[in-house]
Structure formats: C-alpha cells, structure tokens
Amino acid sequence: MNIGALIIGDEILSGKRQDKHLPHVITTLAARGLSLDFVHYLGDDRQRLTALLRDSFARGDLLFSFGGIGATPDDHTRQAAAAALGGMIVPAGIFAIVNVIAVNGSVTGWGIPMATDIAFALAVLAVVGRRLPVALRAFLLTLAVVDDLGAIL
C-alpha cells in the first residue's frame, strides 16, 4: 500500500493560495514511522481528478486529499470520488447478476467484489466525516477494513 497526498485547487496552482496541510501530514506520518510515497497537485478538473482517484482506488493507495481554501463552488472532489467508485460498484453488481442469478445462487469468488466496499466507506466518510467524532470515524474505518479482510479470507 502506498501513501499519497492529493492537493487540489486552481488557487494553489495559480499561486493565489499556499497549501498548509502537506507539512502537517508529513510530520504526522513521520511521527508514526510512515512517509508519503507520492504527492499530486491538481487543478479543479473533474475528469483528471476522477481518473487519478480511480487509479488510486484500484491500487489500494491510502490517499489524503486537501485543497487551497476548502469547499468552494468549483470543488469537484466528492463528485469525482463517486464517479471513480462507480467503476468498482458496477463490476460487483455484474458479478452478482451473473453468478447469483444465472448460476443458481453460487457466490464463489464473491470476496473480491465485496472488498471494494471499503472504498465506498471511505468516500462516505469523506463526505460526512467532519461531522462525526474522531473516535466514531476510527471505529467505522476499522470495521470496514476488518469486514473486507474477512470477506477475502
């Protein structure tokens, strides 16, 4: 698993704003014996953001995402994450239709499509996570990871 950061915003690329989150992430990870493997700077381009998120989700990267001035009208992060996740949800649906219905309820190999639900859980937490207590967020993430490990094993 690679750890990366995605810094989003035309404001940052134009020099109007400076990102102040990256140094904090680097320091926090270093205190835990971890380090960033990559950093991407990206403007407010929904298609590029969707492609980058789709690739990152497919690789299983742990990705921190932040922007220049927070939620703005040109912030496409939530929509791009939902579009990127659509590429994972649709294959699981096709698997269910083909195997469960057409093969009389067989679920052999189900663990692989089931394991993509962690990406969905992370997307949901990204949308509503700031409104939840830190302990609850940690619990939900732990539950999602343990659930996926159980599905695969």
MILUMGU-662197 format. One record per residue (C-alpha): z, x, y; residue in one letter. Coordinates in steps of 0.1 Angstrom, whole numbers, plus 5000, padded with zeros to 4 digits. Each point is the difference from the previous one (the first is absolute). Layout:
% residues N
(rec (Z, X, Y), "A")
...
This chain:
% residues 153
(rec (5000, 5000, 5000), "M")
(rec (4990, 5013, 5034), "N")
(rec (5020, 4992, 5032), "I")
(rec (4979, 4994, 5031), "G")
(rec (5002, 4987, 5035), "A")
(rec (4974, 4977, 5017), "L")
(rec (5002, 5001, 5038), "I")
(rec (4980, 4971, 5014), "I")
(rec (4989, 4992, 5035), "G")
(rec (4972, 5006, 5025), "D")
(rec (5029, 5007, 5025), "E")
(rec (5009, 5031, 4980), "I")
(rec (4965, 5013, 4995), "L")
(rec (4992, 4996, 5037), "S")
(rec (5031, 5019, 5010), "G")
(rec (5016, 4970, 5019), "K")
(rec (5029, 5000, 4976), "R")
(rec (5016, 5027, 4978), "Q")
(rec (5013, 4992, 4965), "D")
(rec (5037, 5006, 4998), "K")
(rec (5005, 4989, 4964), "H")
(rec (4984, 5028, 4981), "L")
(rec (5026, 5027, 5009), "P")
(rec (5028, 4976, 4989), "H")
(rec (4982, 4993, 4966), "V")
(rec (4995, 5037, 4994), "I")
(rec (5037, 5007, 5007), "T")
(rec (5012, 4971, 4979), "T")
(rec (4979, 5009, 4970), "L")
(rec (5010, 5037, 5003), "A")
(rec (5037, 4990, 4999), "A")
(rec (4992, 4984, 4967), "R")
(rec (4981, 5030, 4986), "G")
(rec (4966, 4983, 5006), "L")
(rec (4970, 5007, 5022), "S")
(rec (4969, 4983, 5012), "L")
(rec (4968, 5007, 4980), "D")
(rec (4977, 4985, 5026), "F")
(rec (4998, 4984, 5034), "V")
(rec (4971, 4978, 5013), "H")
(rec (4994, 4991, 5036), "Y")
(rec (4979, 4969, 5004), "L")
(rec (4990, 4977, 5028), "G")
(rec (5001, 4962, 5000), "D")
(rec (4971, 4997, 4976), "D")
(rec (5008, 4973, 4974), "R")
(rec (4972, 5011, 4975), "Q")
(rec (5011, 5036, 5000), "R")
(rec (5036, 4991, 4997), "L")
(rec (4993, 4976, 4971), "T")
(rec (4980, 5027, 4982), "A")
(rec (5027, 5026, 5005), "L")
(rec (5027, 4976, 4988), "L")
(rec (4980, 4990, 4970), "R")
(rec (4995, 5036, 4989), "D")
(rec (5037, 5008, 5006), "S")
(rec (5011, 4969, 4980), "F")
(rec (4977, 5010, 4972), "A")
(rec (5014, 5035, 4998), "R")
(rec (5036, 4987, 5002), "G")
(rec (5009, 5019, 5031), "D")
(rec (5032, 4994, 5019), "L")
(rec (4987, 4993, 5035), "L")
(rec (5019, 4997, 5033), "F")
(rec (4980, 4982, 5027), "S")
(rec (5008, 4999, 5037), "F")
(rec (4981, 4996, 5033), "G")
(rec (5002, 5009, 5036), "G")
(rec (5018, 4971, 5016), "I")
(rec (5008, 4975, 4973), "G")
(rec (4985, 4966, 4993), "A")
(rec (4971, 4995, 5024), "T")
(rec (4971, 4975, 5000), "P")
(rec (4977, 5027, 4986), "D")
(rec (5024, 5008, 4971), "D")
(rec (4981, 4994, 4968), "H")
(rec (5025, 5016, 4975), "T")
(rec (5012, 4968, 4984), "R")
(rec (4965, 4986, 4996), "Q")
(rec (4987, 5033, 4986), "A")
(rec (5028, 5003, 4975), "A")
(rec (4993, 4964, 4988), "A")
(rec (4963, 5008, 4996), "A")
(rec (5007, 5032, 4982), "A")
(rec (5024, 4982, 4976), "L")
(rec (4973, 4974, 4993), "G")
(rec (4983, 5027, 4980), "G")
(rec (5030, 5002, 4977), "M")
(rec (5009, 4963, 4997), "I")
(rec (4964, 4989, 4991), "V")
(rec (4997, 5023, 4969), "P")
(rec (5034, 4987, 4988), "A")
(rec (4987, 4964, 5004), "G")
(rec (4968, 5008, 4981), "I")
(rec (5020, 5017, 4973), "F")
(rec (5021, 4968, 4996), "A")
(rec (4970, 4977, 4999), "I")
(rec (4981, 5021, 4974), "V")
(rec (5029, 5010, 4977), "N")
(rec (5025, 4971, 5003), "V")
(rec (4975, 4971, 5000), "I")
(rec (4970, 5014, 4981), "A")
(rec (5020, 5020, 4974), "V")
(rec (5025, 4973, 4991), "N")
(rec (5029, 5013, 5020), "G")
(rec (4998, 5037, 4992), "S")
(rec (5017, 5021, 5027), "V")
(rec (4994, 5035, 4985), "T")
(rec (4997, 5025, 5028), "G")
(rec (5016, 4977, 5025), "W")
(rec (5023, 5027, 5013), "G")
(rec (4973, 5018, 5020), "I")
(rec (4990, 4970, 5022), "P")
(rec (5037, 4989, 5002), "M")
(rec (5010, 5034, 5014), "A")
(rec (4979, 4995, 5032), "T")
(rec (5025, 4974, 5012), "D")
(rec (5020, 5028, 5015), "I")
(rec (4973, 5004, 5026), "A")
(rec (5003, 4964, 5008), "F")
(rec (5038, 5002, 5003), "A")
(rec (4996, 5030, 5023), "L")
(rec (4975, 4980, 5022), "A")
(rec (5024, 4970, 5002), "V")
(rec (5029, 5023, 5009), "L")
(rec (4978, 5017, 5027), "A")
(rec (4994, 4966, 5015), "V")
(rec (5036, 4986, 4999), "V")
(rec (5020, 5031, 4992), "G")
(rec (5012, 5006, 5035), "R")
(rec (5018, 4967, 5000), "R")
(rec (5019, 5008, 4968), "L")
(rec (5031, 5021, 4996), "P")
(rec (4994, 5036, 4988), "V")
(rec (5020, 4994, 4968), "A")
(rec (4979, 4970, 4991), "L")
(rec (4968, 5019, 5006), "R")
(rec (5012, 5028, 4978), "A")
(rec (5010, 4975, 4973), "F")
(rec (4966, 4982, 5001), "L")
(rec (4980, 5033, 4998), "L")
(rec (5022, 5012, 4971), "T")
(rec (4995, 4967, 4982), "L")
(rec (4962, 5002, 5004), "A")
(rec (4998, 5036, 4987), "V")
(rec (5023, 4993, 4970), "V")
(rec (4980, 4968, 4992), "D")
(rec (4968, 5019, 5001), "D")
(rec (5013, 5028, 4978), "L")
(rec (5012, 4973, 4975), "G")
(rec (4965, 4984, 5001), "A")
(rec (4983, 5033, 4992), "I")
(rec (5025, 5011, 4973), "L")
